[in-house]
Amino acid sequence: MAYFPHEFPLFTKLSSDLLKQKAHKIANCLGDIPSTLGISGLLVSEDCIAEIIERVEKRRIYFHIFHNGMKLGELNEFALYCFWILKLTPFNSQSMQNNELNAKIALKLFLNAIRIVANERKTRANLKSEIIQELYYSFRYRDLSKEAIMNLAESLIY
């Protein structure tokens, strides 16, 4: 049993195959962002996406260690992707402000993930237009923590 920092292995870079697999999972959940948002020339920083994926994978390990073997779970995984999209802003376009674009993309990912998980659980998602507007405002202007976004996601499924 590891008790001291030096007894734990260091986190190593993710393989390019795993990065591609995770990036593909995010892209599938997002769908066609340019047509959804009515923008052209969407630029994506692949290095930033790789950093986001790596940070989420580190959080997966954190969950395992600090929550007694608890799994991160798909909903928390996507909530963390949203958090890091908001913080690191990997998406750019000439036709929209950077913070607005990344807030809209994070919101799209958040809502799609909630719908997917609610469907898998055979439950419903509380995604009324007022809630979506509040979420967008929060994603764009408020300083939400990782934990707050994870709790928000879980609270919208019933």
Buried (B, 14 or more C-beta within 10 A) or exposed (E): EEEEEEEEEEEEEBEEEEBEEBBEBBBEBBEEBEEEBEBEEBEBBEEBBBBBBBBBBEBBEEBEEEEEEEEBBBBBBBBBBBBBBBBBBBBBBEEBEEEBBBBBBBBBBBBBBBBBBBEEEEEEBEBEEEBBEEBBEBBBEEEBEBEBBBBBBBEBBE
